[in-house]
C-alpha cells in the first residue's frame, strides 16, 4: 500500500496541545475509548463527535514523542502490561513516565501518519487482523506498510485531507499476465479513481494486463483520485519474461481406500500453456485430475503423474497409498462443497452416519461452513483434513465433538466408594461393591482434598478441580481391580471420600489429523474429545473461539502432536487448551498464542487462561509454548495433577506477576 505524496492540499502536522481524531485508513473507523473512565482496551468505531474519540497530543519526556490523552477519560494510550512484543493490545491507562505511553507521529503524506510506539523497535500501531469491523482492537505490531498501520490524524473540527492508497504495493506477473489492484480514497465522499499504467493496460476496475515481454520489465500502476487529481498512489509491477517450464502437483501424497477417489491439481509455470496430461500406474484419472483408486485386496502404492503439454519432458508425481483397511468416506461425495459459503452441515452429518470401524472421514482441501456441532461416536475411525481443510462453524456451541455425551463430558456409571485406602503407586484398589468392569475397561478415580483455593475441604473438590485420574483395567477379582499402570495419589475413602466410576461406551482407535477448526469468534468451544482412549491427534489447528479451543475430559493414553491454538481461552469458559481427567496423556509439540484479551463482559470478561491440566496423572508434555502477550489470565495452570513430566516448556508474557 502506498499513499499519495503531499501536494496542493498541504496540512501542517499537529503540534503539542492539539486535540485530534485518529482515523484508520484501512477501515475508515476512528480510535475510541468507548467512554470508559477506567483502564480499558482501545478499539475502532464509527467516527463521531464523541469526546471518547478525541486525543490531546501532550509532550512526552522523550524528544519527538507524545502522550495521547483521551479527552473523555484523561487516560493515556498504553501498551498493555508494558509489553515490548508484537501483538500487545493498546489500552488507556493512568498517565505515567513510561516508554509504554510514548508515541511518535511519522508523517506519510498530508495529514496521514504511521504511529510509532516508543517501547517496540520497528513497531507500528495497527488495527488487529486488518479488521474493518467496529470494536476491533488496537495493537502494536511489526511495521509492514499495510493500510491498517496508516492513520489520518486530524485536528478536531477540521476536514480530513484526501488520501489515496493502492493494494498491493508491488506484484510480479508473467509476460501478458494479469494482476488485480484495488484503491481506497479517504477524506472525500467521491471515492472514484482513474487507473493508469506505464505499459500494458489496466481496466477501470483495476485489472492490470501486463505487456508481452522478452526481458524482465518494470511497470508502474497509478490510481489517481477523481476528487483531487493531485492525489494518487502507485504500485510497482515486475513483468517476467517466459522462463523454463516447471510442473508441481498437489497434494504430493495421499491415502485412499480401495476404489476411493482423490482430487489432484497441477500448476505449470514458465509457459502460457498450463495444460497437463494425467497418468497413473494403476486405477484411473480424469482430465481434471480426479484419481479413482483400483479395487485392491492388499495395500498398494500408486504413482500419479502430471506431464506438461507445453514441454513433455517436464512432469511432477504424487504417491497414493491405497488401503484395504476401511472405507474412505469423502464428505464431498455426500454434497459438501468446501467453498466457505454453502452450508455443509447436513452433507457432513450424512457422511458421518455411514462411518464404520476402520473408515476414514476425508475432508479434501477447502473451507467447510457448518452451523451446528458435528458429533462422532464410533471407534476406530480417522478424521483426515488433507493438510488443507478448514471446518468453520458459525454456531455458539462446539465445532466437533468425538465421544461422550456430546457436550464434552464422558458418560459415567455410578460412583462407588473405595473400601480401603489405596496407596500411591499401588497397582490395585478395592471398592465396597462391584464396579461392573472387566479387563480393558476404563475408570475414573477421584477424591476431595484441600488444594488451597477458598472453600476447599477434605471431602469436597477444590473449586478449580478434583484430585484424580483415568486408569485402564488390567484384571478384576471380586471387588478388587488391578490397573495397567499405577495409582498416582493416595486415595483415602474415609478422609477424602475417594470413589471410582466406570467410563461407559469409551471410544478407542480414534485418529484426527491435518485439519483446522475455526470457531468464527461465535463458538464457545472448538474441538472436544471425551471418553476416548488409545488414540492420537496430530497436525491440528483450533482457533477463533470464546473459550477452550481444545477441550478434553476422561481420556486415557491419547497422544497429541504438532498442535496450534490461537484466538482462544477465557477464565470463565475454559483455558485455551483444557485437559481434564486424563491418564497417560502425551503432548509433543503444542503452540498457544494470541489468546483472547478479555472484553469486560460475559464469557471473556476475565481474559484468557492458556494451558490447563486438571485432575490428571502420569502425563508427559514436551515442546509446549504458551505466549500470553496481550491477554490477562494465567498462561499456565495445573490443578490437582500428579506425576506429570514437562520437557521443553516455554511460558512467557504473562501480564500479571506470574506466568503460571
LUMVO-135114 format. One record per residue (C-alpha): z, y, x; residue in one letter. Coordinates in steps of 0.2 Angstrom, whole numbers, plus 5000, padded with zeros to 4 digits. Layout:
ZYXa ...
***
This chain:
500050005000x 499550175007x 499950344999x 498950504999x 499250625013x 499950795009x 498650915004x 498351064992x 499951004982x 501251034996x 503051004992x 504451065004x 505650925007x 507350944998x 508751015008x 510650985009x 511451034992x 509850994982x 510050894966x 508650774965x 508050624955x 507450474964x 505950384956x 505250214962x 503350224965x 503050044960x 504050034944x 503950214938x 505850204934x 507250304941x 508850254951x 510350264939x 512250234940x 512250194921x 513550324918x 514950214926x 516350314935x 516950164945x 516250054958x 514649984951x 512849924957x 511450054956x 509949994946x 508250074940x 508050134922x 506850234912x 506850414918x 507850534908x 508850704909x 510450604911x 511650664925x 511850474930x 510050494937x 510450654947x 511050644965x 511650784977x 511050774995x 512650805004x 512550825023x 513250675032x 514150675049x 512650585057x 511250705061x 509750695049x 510650595036x 511350625019x 512650555007x 511850534990x 513150584977x 512950544959x 513150694948x 514050594934x 515250494944x 515450594960x 515250424969x 514150394984x 512750274987x 513550124997x 512949965005x 514049834996x 515349765007x 514749875021x 513349745024x 512049775038x 510949625031x 509349625021x 509649595003x 511349685002x 511449774985x 511749964984x 513250024974x 514150184970x 515750194979x 517050324984x 516350444997x 516950395014x 516450425033x 515450265035x 513650215040x 513550115024x 513450285015x 512250375026x 510350385021x 508850475028x 507350535019x 505750485028x 504350585021x 502750485017x 501750615008x 502150774997x 503750734988x 503650544992x 504850465004x 505550305011x 507450305010x 508150235026x 509950155026x 511050215041x 511850045044x 510249925044x 509049935059x 507249945052x 507949945035x 507250025019x 507950045001x 506949954988x 506949884971x 507449694972x 505949574970x 504749724967x 505349714949x 504649834936x 506049794924x 507349904918x 509149874926x 508349784941x 509549814956x 509349924971x 509549844988x 509249865007x 507849765015x 506749755030x 505449885029x 503749815024x 502749965017x 502749895000x 502650004985x 504449954979x 505050034995x 504250204991x 505150334980x 504750504973x 506150624977x 506050774965x 507150924963x 507950914946x 506951014934x 505351014945x 503750924941x 503350764951x 501850784963x 500350674960x 500350524972x 499150384974x 499450204981x 498250064983x 498649874985x 498349784996x 498349905010x 497249785021x 496249625017x 495049505026x 493549435017x 491949335022x 490249405023x 489749455005x 491449404999x 492549494986x 494249574985x 495149644970x 496049814973x 497249904962x 497850084962x 499350164955x 499450354951x 501150444948x 501550624944x 500250634930x 499850564913x 498050544919x 498150384930x 496250354932x 495550344949x 493750344957x 493450204969x 492350214984x 491950115000x 491050155016x 490049995015x 489649865002x 490149914984x 491649924973x 491749924954x 492650044943x 493949914941x 494249904960x 493249744963x 492549764981x 491049664986x 490849655005x 489149685013x 488249535021x 488549555040x 488149465056x 489649535065x 491449575061x 491449745052x 492749865046x 492649945029x 493750075021x 494050075002x 494750234994x 495550264977x 495450454973x 496550524959x 495450604944x 496950714940x 497050784958x 495450744969x 496450804984x 497550644982x 496950474987x 497450314996x 496450205007x 496450025012x 495549935027x 494449785024x 493949665038x 492249585034x 492049425044x 490349355050x 489949175045x 490849055056x 491048865059x 491148765043x 492848685041x 493548575027x 495348555021x 496048435007x 497548454996x 498648354994x 498548275011x 499448125005x 499948054988x 500647904979x 500047824963x 500247674953x 499047534950x 497447614941x 498347784941x 497547944945x 497748094957x 496848264957x 496248314974x 495548484979x 494448534994x 494248705002x 492748745013x 492748895025x 491348965036x 489948945023x 489549025006x 489148845001x 490848774996x 490248614988x 490848444994x 490448264991x 491948154987x 492147974993x 493547844993x 493747675002x 494247594985x 494447654967x 493347794961x 493147984962x 492348114951x 491348254956x 492848374953x 493948264965x 494948164952x 495347994960x 495647844950x 496547704960x 496047524959x 497047394950x 498047314963x 499147164965x 499847214981x 500247384988x 498647464995x 498147615005x 496547715000x 495747845010x 494947995000x 493648105009x 492848265005x 491248305015x 490448475016x 488748495008x 488348635020x 488748535035x 488848345033x 489748325050x 491248415043x 492548325032x 494348305028x 495348155022x 496948115012x 497947955012x 498347874995x 499747744993x 499347634978x 500847544972x 501147404960x 503047444959x 502947534942x 501847634931x 501347804936x 501747924921x 500648084924x 501348224912x 499548294911x 498948134903x 500148174889x 499448354887x 500448454899x 499448594906x 500448664920x 499648834918x 501348934916x 500948994899x 500648844887x 502248764881x 502348594889x 503948534882x 503348414869x 502048344881x 503348314895x 504548234882x 503148114876x 502948064894x 504748034897x 504847924882x 503647804890x 504647784906x 505047604911x 506047534925x 505147574941x 504047704934x 503647874942x 503648034931x 502248134940x 502048324939x 500448374948x 500348554955x 500648684943x 501948784933x 502648694918x 503348804904x 504748724894x 505848794880x 507148664879x 508148554890x 507248394897x 508348244897x 508048074906x 509247924903x 508347774911x 508747684928x 507547654942x 506347804939x 505647934950x 505348114946x 503948174958x 503448364959x 501948334971x 502748464983x 502048604972x 502548584954x 503748704946x 504648674929x 505148844922x 506248844907x 506548994896x 507948924885x 509848954889x 510548784892x 509948674907x 508148644914x 508348454917x 509748334915x 509748154921x 511148034915x 512748054905x 512948134888x 511548274891x 512748414894x 513148374912x 514648254909x 514648064911x 515047954897x 516847884900x 517847744892x 519647774888x 520947824901x 522047684907x 523647714917x 524047634934x 525447504933x 526047544951x 525647674964x 524047634974x 524247694992x 522947805001x 521647695009x 522147544999x 520647444993x 521347404976x 522347464961x 523147384946x 523147454928x 524347424913x 522947354903x 521147294905x 519847424910x 518447314904x 517547324921x 516647194932x 515847194949x 514547334951x 515347444938x 515947624942x 517647704938x 518447874940x 520247884946x 521148044943x 522848114943x 523848284942x 524648374956x 525248544962x 523748624971x 524448804972x 523548884958x 524548964944x 525048844931x 524948684942x 526148544938x 526448364944x 525648284930x 524348414925x 522748454934x 522648614944x 521648744934x 520248734946x 520148544946x 520948374946x 521348264961x 520248114960x 518548024965x 517247904959x 517347724965x 516247564964x 517047404958x 516847254970x 517847124961x 519147104947x 520646984945x 521647014929x 522047194928x 521847214947x 520247304953x 519547294971x 518347434976x 516947434988x 517647574999x 519447634998x 520647754988x 520647924997x 522347984990x 523947904985x 523847884966x 525547884958x 525747844939x 527547904937x 527448064947x 525648124944x 525148024929x 523747934938x 522447854927x 520747764928x 519247764916x 517647674917x 515947764918x 514947704903x 513047674905x 512847734923x 511047764929x 510547694946x 509047694957x 508547874952x 507447974964x 507048154962x 505848234975x 504748384980x 504948484964x 505548664959x 506648704944x 506648894938x 507848954925x 506949114921x 508649204923x 509049144905x 509648964908x 511448944912x 511148784922x 509748714932x 509648534937x 511048414932x 511548234936x 512948144928x 513547964929x 512247924942x 512447804957x 511447744972x 510147874970x 509348014980x 508748194978x 507648274991x 506448424993x 507148514978x 507248694974x 508348764960x 508348944956x 508549094944x 509949034933x 511549114927x 512748984933x 512548824943x 510848784949x 511448614954x 512748534943x 513348354946x 514848254939x 515348074940x 514148014953x 514347884967x 513347864983x 512047994979x 511048074994x 510448254993x 509248325007x 508148475010x 508848574995x 508648754992x 509648864979x 509349044976x 509749164962x 511249064955x 513149054953x 514549134944x 516449124944x 516449084925x 514848974924x 515048874940x 514648884958x 512848894963x 513048714969x 514348624959x 514848444965x 516248374954x 517048194953x 516048124967x 516147974978x 515247934994x 514248104992x 512948135006x 512148305009x 510948335023x 510048505023x 510548625009x 510248815009x 511148934996x 510649114997x 510349274986x 511749224974x 512049324958x 512949484962x 513849494945x 513449614931x 515149664924x 514949564908x 514849384901x 514549234912x 514149334928x 515549464927x 516449404942x 514949374954x 514449204961x 515349064970x 514248974982x 514548794986x 515948694977x 516648524980x 517948474967x 518948314963x 517848214976x 518148104991x 517348015006x 515848135007x 514848185022x 514048365021x 512848405035x 511748565038x 512448665024x 512148855025x 512848975012x 512349165014x 513349265001x 512649435005x 512649544990x 513749434980x 515649444975x 516349274973x 516949144986x 515449074996x 516348904999x 517648824988x 518448654990x 519748594977x 520748434976x 519548344988x 520048215001x 519248135016x 517648235017x 516748265033x 515748435036x 514448445050x 513448605055x 514248705041x 513748895041x 514649015028x 514349195030x 514349375022x 515749345010x 516149525004x 518049485002x 519249445015x 518749265017x 517149155017x 517949005009x 
***
